[in-house]
Amino acid sequence: MRDLVLDQIDQQVRSASSEAMPKEIRLLDDILLHMNHGMRPLSGATNDRGLNFLAMLLLHRAFGSLWRAREDAVCGYPVQSLALCRSALEDWGTLCYVERHPEKRNVWLRDVLDEVEASEREPKFSEIWKDLGQLQEIAKEAYSILSLFAHPRGVGLPWLYHWDTAKTYFHVGGHFGQRPLQMCLYFLVIVAQPFLERTARLQSRVLGEAISEWVERGNEITKEASAFLERVHGEILKDLEAAGVSRSETRED
């Protein structure tokens, strides 16, 4: 019976989220579904047991994290949503790294394939971000901010309760808040959208070329994503500053 009550709470929050930000949620869904559609023909294609195999694993892992983060966001679990968003960003960074250094693929595949051995350690994410060139600062800053929410620190803890003059109410189950929802959607779009490019790269390697119709639709979605990010960027910065987040306080852990 208790599970049913929590399900009802989540459904009420889901409805409130859908009513408050329908276009933004639909944009994120479009990105994730397009990523899924781009991966689908790769699953049944002749593949290798090296870079392409690892890339598919990372894309699959990221999709799962992003979809569950989407669900947490709309059901009122913003802290958990952003923690999963950070996990997907790690998948993206790893994928970028191994595409630039395919000889390193066995570092990740040694626990997946019996025939693979590797003596090197996995690079730290501080090393991976430095390897991204022009994308370094954007990825590093996003990862640092998401880390503040992923760990039990003051930035995310206030989202777990609200209070009035009489009592403090802890959120046992989801709780709707438009500002936290917008924060989640902002970072989810930032992290999810670049996976379309990585999916296209994998299509090119496995199929010989990227699927043109899929790429065209991806470009349209990317324009929509860029417009959304530009529109809410100022509000997100204000919310982060109000929460006490500054560049000097962010870390890479």
C-alpha positions as CSV (number, residue, x, y, z in Angstrom):
1,M,0.0,0.0,0.0
2,R,2.9,2.3,0.8
3,D,4.4,1.8,-2.6
4,L,1.1,2.8,-4.2
5,V,1.1,6.0,-2.2
6,L,4.6,6.9,-3.4
7,D,3.6,6.1,-7.0
8,Q,0.7,8.5,-6.6
9,I,2.9,11.2,-5.4
10,D,5.3,10.7,-8.3
11,Q,2.4,10.8,-10.7
12,Q,1.1,14.1,-9.3
13,V,4.6,15.6,-9.6
14,R,5.0,14.2,-13.2
15,S,1.7,15.9,-14.1
16,A,2.8,19.2,-12.5
17,S,6.1,19.1,-14.4
18,S,4.5,18.3,-17.7
19,E,2.1,21.2,-17.2
20,A,4.9,23.7,-16.2
21,M,7.5,22.9,-18.9
22,P,6.0,20.8,-21.6
23,K,8.1,22.1,-24.5
24,E,11.4,21.7,-22.6
25,I,10.6,18.1,-21.5
26,R,9.6,17.3,-25.1
27,L,12.9,18.7,-26.4
28,L,14.9,16.4,-24.0
29,D,12.7,13.5,-25.1
30,D,13.4,14.3,-28.7
31,I,17.2,14.2,-28.1
32,L,17.0,10.9,-26.2
33,L,14.7,9.2,-28.6
34,H,16.8,10.4,-31.6
35,M,19.9,9.0,-29.8
36,N,18.1,5.7,-29.4
37,H,17.0,5.6,-33.0
38,G,20.6,6.3,-34.1
39,M,21.9,3.4,-32.0
40,R,19.3,0.9,-33.2
41,P,20.8,0.0,-36.6
42,L,24.2,-0.3,-35.0
43,S,23.0,-3.0,-32.6
44,G,22.4,-5.5,-35.3
45,A,25.3,-4.5,-37.5
46,T,28.6,-6.5,-37.9
47,N,30.8,-5.0,-35.2
48,D,34.3,-5.3,-33.8
49,R,35.4,-6.3,-30.4
50,G,37.4,-3.1,-30.0
51,L,36.7,0.6,-30.2
52,N,33.3,0.3,-31.8
53,F,32.2,-2.3,-29.3
54,L,33.3,0.0,-26.4
55,A,31.6,3.0,-28.0
56,M,28.3,1.1,-28.2
57,L,28.6,0.1,-24.6
58,L,29.3,3.7,-23.5
59,L,26.4,5.0,-25.6
60,H,24.1,2.4,-24.2
61,R,25.2,3.2,-20.6
62,A,24.8,6.9,-21.1
63,F,21.3,6.5,-22.6
64,G,20.2,4.5,-19.6
65,S,21.5,7.2,-17.2
66,L,20.0,10.0,-19.2
67,W,16.6,8.4,-19.4
68,R,16.5,7.6,-15.7
69,A,17.7,11.2,-15.0
70,R,14.9,12.5,-17.1
71,E,12.4,10.4,-15.1
72,D,13.8,11.6,-11.8
73,A,13.6,15.2,-13.0
74,V,10.0,15.1,-14.0
75,C,9.0,13.1,-10.9
76,G,10.6,15.6,-8.5
77,Y,14.0,14.0,-7.6
78,P,16.4,16.7,-8.9
79,V,19.4,15.7,-6.8
80,Q,19.3,12.2,-8.1
81,S,18.6,13.4,-11.6
82,L,21.8,15.6,-11.6
83,A,23.9,12.7,-10.2
84,L,22.8,10.5,-13.1
85,C,23.5,13.4,-15.5
86,R,27.1,13.5,-14.2
87,S,27.4,9.8,-14.8
88,A,26.4,10.3,-18.4
89,L,28.9,13.1,-18.8
90,E,31.6,10.7,-17.6
91,D,30.5,8.3,-20.4
92,W,30.7,11.1,-22.9
93,G,34.2,12.1,-21.7
94,T,35.4,8.5,-21.8
95,L,34.0,8.1,-25.3
96,C,35.7,11.2,-26.5
97,Y,39.0,10.0,-24.9
98,V,39.0,6.5,-26.5
99,E,38.1,7.9,-29.9
100,R,41.1,10.2,-29.7
101,H,43.3,7.3,-28.2
102,P,41.8,4.0,-29.6
103,E,45.0,2.2,-28.4
104,K,43.7,2.8,-24.9
105,R,40.4,0.9,-25.4
106,N,41.6,-2.2,-23.6
107,V,41.8,-0.3,-20.4
108,W,38.0,-0.4,-20.3
109,L,37.4,-3.7,-22.2
110,R,39.6,-5.9,-20.0
111,D,36.7,-6.5,-17.6
112,V,34.3,-7.1,-20.6
113,L,36.1,-9.4,-23.0
114,D,38.0,-12.5,-21.9
115,E,40.7,-12.1,-24.6
116,V,41.6,-8.6,-23.5
117,E,44.4,-7.7,-21.2
118,A,45.6,-4.3,-20.1
119,S,48.1,-3.2,-17.5
120,E,47.4,0.5,-17.6
121,R,45.1,2.2,-15.2
122,E,42.0,4.2,-16.3
123,P,42.8,7.9,-16.6
124,K,41.3,10.2,-14.0
125,F,38.7,12.6,-15.3
126,S,40.9,15.5,-14.6
127,E,43.2,13.9,-17.3
128,I,40.3,13.2,-19.6
129,W,39.0,16.8,-19.5
130,K,42.5,18.1,-20.3
131,D,42.6,15.9,-23.4
132,L,39.5,17.4,-24.9
133,G,41.1,20.5,-26.4
134,Q,38.6,23.4,-26.9
135,L,35.8,21.4,-25.1
136,Q,38.0,21.2,-21.9
137,E,36.6,24.1,-20.0
138,I,33.0,23.5,-20.8
139,A,33.1,19.8,-19.8
140,K,35.2,20.5,-16.7
141,E,32.9,23.2,-15.4
142,A,29.8,21.2,-16.1
143,Y,31.3,18.2,-14.3
144,S,32.4,20.3,-11.4
145,I,28.9,21.8,-10.9
146,L,27.2,18.4,-11.2
147,S,29.6,17.0,-8.7
148,L,28.4,19.5,-6.1
149,F,24.9,18.0,-6.5
150,A,26.0,14.4,-6.8
151,H,27.7,14.5,-3.3
152,P,25.9,15.2,0.0
153,R,26.8,18.9,0.1
154,G,24.9,22.0,0.9
155,V,24.1,22.8,-2.7
156,G,21.6,19.9,-3.2
157,L,20.5,19.3,0.3
158,P,18.0,22.3,0.4
159,W,16.1,20.6,-2.4
160,L,15.1,17.8,-0.1
161,Y,12.8,19.7,2.2
162,H,10.7,22.8,2.5
163,W,9.2,24.6,5.5
164,D,6.7,27.1,6.7
165,T,6.4,28.9,10.0
166,A,5.0,25.9,11.7
167,K,6.9,22.8,10.4
168,T,9.6,21.4,8.2
169,Y,8.5,19.0,5.6
170,F,10.9,16.4,4.3
171,H,10.3,15.2,0.7
172,V,9.6,11.5,1.1
173,G,9.0,10.9,-2.5
174,G,9.0,13.4,-5.3
175,H,8.3,17.1,-4.9
176,F,7.6,19.6,-7.7
177,G,9.7,22.7,-8.0
178,Q,9.9,24.5,-11.3
179,R,13.4,26.0,-10.7
180,P,15.0,22.6,-9.8
181,L,13.2,21.1,-12.8
182,Q,14.6,23.8,-15.1
183,M,18.1,23.2,-13.7
184,C,17.8,19.5,-14.4
185,L,16.5,20.0,-17.9
186,Y,19.3,22.5,-18.6
187,F,22.1,20.2,-17.7
188,L,20.4,17.1,-19.2
189,V,20.2,18.9,-22.6
190,I,23.8,20.1,-22.3
191,V,25.0,16.5,-21.6
192,A,22.6,14.6,-23.9
193,Q,22.8,16.7,-27.1
194,P,26.6,16.0,-27.8
195,F,25.9,12.3,-27.8
196,L,24.2,12.8,-31.2
197,E,27.5,13.7,-32.7
198,R,29.2,10.6,-31.1
199,T,26.4,8.4,-32.4
200,A,26.9,9.8,-35.9
201,R,30.7,9.0,-35.6
202,L,30.0,5.5,-34.6
203,Q,27.5,5.1,-37.5
204,S,30.2,6.3,-39.9
205,R,32.7,3.7,-38.6
206,V,30.3,0.8,-38.5
207,L,28.1,1.5,-41.5
208,G,30.6,3.3,-43.7
209,E,28.7,6.6,-43.4
210,A,26.3,8.3,-41.1
211,I,22.6,7.9,-41.9
212,S,21.8,11.1,-43.7
213,E,18.1,11.5,-42.7
214,W,19.0,10.8,-39.1
215,V,21.8,13.4,-39.2
216,E,19.5,16.0,-40.7
217,R,17.0,15.5,-38.0
218,G,19.8,15.6,-35.4
219,N,20.9,19.0,-36.7
220,E,17.3,20.3,-36.3
221,I,17.2,19.1,-32.7
222,T,20.6,20.6,-32.0
223,K,19.4,24.0,-33.1
224,E,16.3,23.7,-30.8
225,A,18.6,22.6,-28.0
226,S,21.0,25.6,-28.5
227,A,18.0,28.0,-28.5
228,F,16.7,26.5,-25.2
229,L,20.1,26.7,-23.5
230,E,20.7,30.3,-24.6
231,R,17.2,31.3,-23.4
232,V,17.6,29.9,-19.9
233,H,21.3,30.3,-19.4
234,G,21.0,33.6,-17.5
235,E,18.4,32.2,-15.1
236,I,20.5,29.1,-14.4
237,L,23.5,31.2,-13.5
238,K,21.4,33.3,-11.1
239,D,20.0,30.1,-9.5
240,L,23.5,28.7,-9.1
241,E,24.8,31.9,-7.6
242,A,21.8,32.0,-5.2
243,A,22.7,28.4,-4.1
244,G,26.3,29.6,-3.4
245,V,27.9,28.0,-6.4
246,S,30.8,29.8,-7.9
247,R,33.6,28.8,-10.2
248,S,36.1,29.0,-7.4
249,E,34.1,26.5,-5.3
250,T,33.6,23.8,-8.0
251,R,35.9,20.8,-8.0
252,E,36.6,17.8,-10.3
253,D,35.9,14.9,-8.0
